[in-house]
Structure formats: structure tokens, C-alpha cells
């Protein structure tokens, strides 16, 4: 089977390549190989590779910047998905599209199910919701949240840098979700693909956290293995204390139970996966 992965140099793209099952021909494309902002680039790459499965791990993810350039977010996160869908239809390929918790408004009092009503609060969230619609009912859509990985930009990388530079940091404590290791997400996607899944699925690592909880855990786990030489004070702050151009959902926990069954994966607590990821960071030096 020929599998094309977009966004291959991103956090999830690298994880998909690193966890891909044996026996498949992978075309791992970066933005230079397939630019989702360029319709001609998409069409050319699809025609050249003619994949059996397309895993769209690329996206416009500059959440705050999208407020000032919503047209670009729409072009990459929605219009490009529609073109991928049409190209897949022409060759009989399956489309796998990665979406986000930002399609919800965060007003729920329990973990969001795949069937729950969307109500995005930001330009980024609206573009991702439109991308889901563009992917169509036959696609496999995987919504996820708070993704991080070793290497590249992520909340974990930012926290490690700040913990080396400062004596105290403030982190938002009133936004609730679950951190998700990119490798955990990638293995789940491969499990869903192998099982022939379609429709909307939710996945994040097990457990619940605020960004403050996540930051405290990063500091403790990193200090335990010598990634940082001390633990610093992490101060809980509110969303109002740290205003941003884009409104984030205050609660975006995703119900992943059915997805785990479909993918054949066991729940793993986010802190356990954080520990594994930090070991990767240490090994990278």
C-alpha cells in the first residue's frame, strides 16, 4: 500500500513516519514537496505519487496569527482539504485528516464526543471545522489536542527553555484538556487506518490536566532526569491574566474511548508519555 503523509517535518508528521507499519511505501512530503496553500502543488504531488491512503498531518497552526490572516488559514486548513478529497476520489484513495479540539467552544461539562455540536471560537477553529466538512463523510477524521513531541516547537520545549532562563513562570490554570504525545497519536492513527475506520474519531492521551498541571509535571520530570538543573516556581494564572488574540476553549477534554477500541490501543496516562518523550529529548542532547 502506498501512503502519502503531508506535513512530514511537523511534530505529528515525524511521528507518523517513525511509527509507520512495515510493508508500506511511504511518501513523506514536506511543504517544499506539497504546499497546501498552492492548489497546483497539491494536484501535482497527488498525480505524481498516486497514493492509496493520504494522511493529512499538515495544517496552519498559528492560532493567534490566524485572527489577522483568516484567509490563509482557510486556504490551508479547509480549501486544501477539499482538493485532497477530490484527488483521492479520482484515484480511489482514502483520506485521513487530522483536526482539533478548537472546533468546540469549551462549554461542556464532560469530555466531548465525536457527535457533539461544534462551535469554534477562533478563526483557526473555524478553518479547522470547515476542513472537516471539506474532508467529507467518507474520510477518517481524527480530532486531537495539546500535541507535543521531541524536537521542534511545542509547549514542552517552551517550558523547558523558560525553566532554564527564569526563577518563576506563570501558566494558565483554567483551561482544561489532556496533553497528547505525537507518537501516541500516530500509533492510534495507524491502528484506525489498519482497521478501515472512517468518520470522526477523538484521541488524546488518558487523564486530565490544565496547562498549569502540565507545566508542573514537565518541570518535575525534566529535573528528575537532569534535563534542567533545578525546579522553579510555577504560578497558576487565569486566562484573563494572559490575554491572546484568539479565544481558546476553556474545556476541551476529548472522549477517546471508542477510538481506542477501534484502533486497538490501550489508554496511557499523559504523564507516562511525557516521561517517555523527555527521555527522547535527553537522548537528542
N, C-alpha and C positions, 0 to 999 in steps of 0.2 A: 504494500500500500504506500502511495506517495502522499506525504503530509507536508503542507506548506505552513510555516509559522511566521506571522508578521510580528514586528517589534522584537526581533530576536536578540537585540542588545539591551533590552529592558530587563527589569527585575524578573518578571514572570517569563519573558521570552527565554532568558538564560536558564531558568529553572525547567522550562518545558524541554529544552534541548538536553539538559543534563539528566532528566528523568525519563526520557523517551523510551518506550519499549523497544526491544530488539526486533529486527526483522522488517523495519520500515525504512523507506528512503525519505530523509528529511531535507527540506529546502528551508533553511533558517534565514529569513530575509530581514535585513535592517532597513532603515529609512532610505539609505542610499540605493537599495535594491528595489524597494517598493515604497513610494511616498504616498501615504494615504491622503495627502492634500492635493494630489495630482491624479486626475481620472485616467489620463493616458498611461501613467506609470503603473497604475493598478491593472489596467487591461493588458498591458504588455507583459507584466510579470505572470499574470494568470495564464495567458496564452503560451508563454514560454515553458512554464512548469506543468501545466495541466494536472493539478493535484487531485487526489481522491478525497482528501479532507483539508480544509483550511481552518487553522486555529488563529483567530484574530486577537492577538495579545497586545497590539499597538493601540495607542489612544493619545488624545490630547488630555493631559492630566494636570495642567497648570490651573488649579481650581480657582484661585483668586484672579489670575490674569484673564480667565475666560469671561469675567464680568465686563472687561473693557474690549474684548475681541470675540464676542459670541459667534460671529460668522465663521471664524476659523475653527472654533470648537465644533460647530455644527457640521462643517465640511469634513473634518477628520472623524468625529465620533458618530456621525449619522449618515451623511451622504455617501461616504466611502463604504460604509457597511451595505448600503443599498446596491452599490456597484458590485461589491464582492458577492452579494446574494445572486445578482443577475449572472455574473460569470460562473458561479457554481451551478446555477440552473442549466446553463448551456452545456456543461460537461458532466452533469450528474454528481458533482462533488457535494460533500456535506460541509456545512458551515458551522463552526463553533465560535461563539462570540462572547467575550468577557465584559461584564457590566459591573455595576457598583451599587453600594448601599445609598448613594446620593440620589437615587431615584425616589427615595422616601423622604417624608418631612420630619420624621423623628418624633411623632406624636403618639406612637404606640406604647402600650404598657406591657407588651410581651414580644418575644422575638418575632420578627417579620417572616411570614410565609411567602412562598413564591407567588401565590394568588392575591396577595394583599394589594390594595389600590395604591398606585404611585401618586406622588405629589411633590416633585422636585422643587427645592427652594432656590437653586442657583442656576446660572447659565450652564455650568458644567453638568449639573444633574439633568437639566432639560435636554442637553445634547445627548447624554447617555440614554435617557428614556427614548428619545427619538431613534437612536441607534438600535435599541431593542425592537422597535416597530419595524425598522428597515430590514432587520435580520429575518423577520417573518416567522410564521408558526412552525415551520419545518426545521428551523435551526436549533442547535443546542446553545442556550444562553446561560451562562454561569455568572451570577452576581456574587461579588465578594467585597471585602472591606479591610482597611488598615493593613495593606500588604507591605511587607518588608523583606529584604534579602541582604546577604553579604555582598559588598561591592556596590558602588553607585550611591545615589541619593535616596535617603529614606529617613523616617523618624528616628530609627535606631542610630543611624550614622550621625544625625544631627545631635542627638542626646549625648553620644559618646564624645563628640567634639566639644560641646558646651561643658560637659563634666570635666574635661581636661583644662578648660580655659577659665572657669568661673568657680566661685565659692558657693553660689546658690543659684538655682533656676526656678522659675515659675512655670507650671504646666497645668493646662485646663483639666479640671476635675469633674465638670458637669456635662461632658459628652461621653456617652457610654456605647461600647461595642465590644469587639473581640479582635485582637491582633491576629494576623494571618501570615504565616511563613510562606513565601513564594513556592518553595519546594513542596510543601504540604498541598497547596492549591494545585500545583502542576500534576502531582500524582493523582489527585482527585479527578482532574480533567481527563487524564489518560484513562482512568477507570471508567468514566462516563462514556468516553469515545468507544472503548472496547465493548461496553455493554449496549451500544447502539442507542444511547439516550438522546432524547430531543425535548424541546420545551424549556421552560425556565427552572433553573436549579439555584439554590443558595448554598454557599460554602464559606465558612470561616473556621478557624481553629476553635476548639472547645473552650468553654469558660467565658467569663465576663470581665471587663475592665474599663476603667476610664483612662484617658491619656495620662493622667497623673499616676495611676496604678502601673501603667506600662512603663513610664519613666523610672519610677522607683525600682521596679523589677530589673530594668536594664542596668541601673547603677549597681544594684546588689550582685547580679550575676556577672557583670563585667569585672567588678572588683574581686570577686571570688576566683577568677581565672587569670587575674593580672593584666587585663586589658586597660584598666585605669588603676592608678596607684592609691586612690582614696575614694571614699564615698562622700558626696557633697549633699547639702540640704536641698531637697526638692519640695517646693512650696506649692500647695494646691491653690489654684486661682479659678475664677469663673470665666465663662465665655465673654461676658461683658468687660472683664479686665483686659482681654486680648482681642479687640475688635479686628475683623478681617473683611475685605470687600465681599467675599462670598459667604452666605449663610450656610452653616453646616447643620445636619440633623443632630439633635441633642441625644437621640437614642437610635442606634442603627444595628442592634443585635439581629443576626440572621439565623433563622431556624434551619439548621443543616442536616437534620435527622434523616429525611428522605433521600437527600443527596448522598449521604454516606452509605446508605443501603444500596442505592443504585450503582455507586462506584466501587463498592466492596472495600471500603476503608474504615478503619476504627477511629473513634474520636481520640484526639490527642490534645491535652491542655496547652493553651498558648504559651505558658511559661516553660514547659518542657521543650517546645520547639524553639523558643527564644534561646534557651541554653545551647541547643544544637547549633543554631545559627551563629551565636557568638564564638563558639569553638571554630567555626569556619572563618570568621573574621580574624581570630588569633592566628590561624594557620596561614592566612594570606599575608600576615605581617604588617 
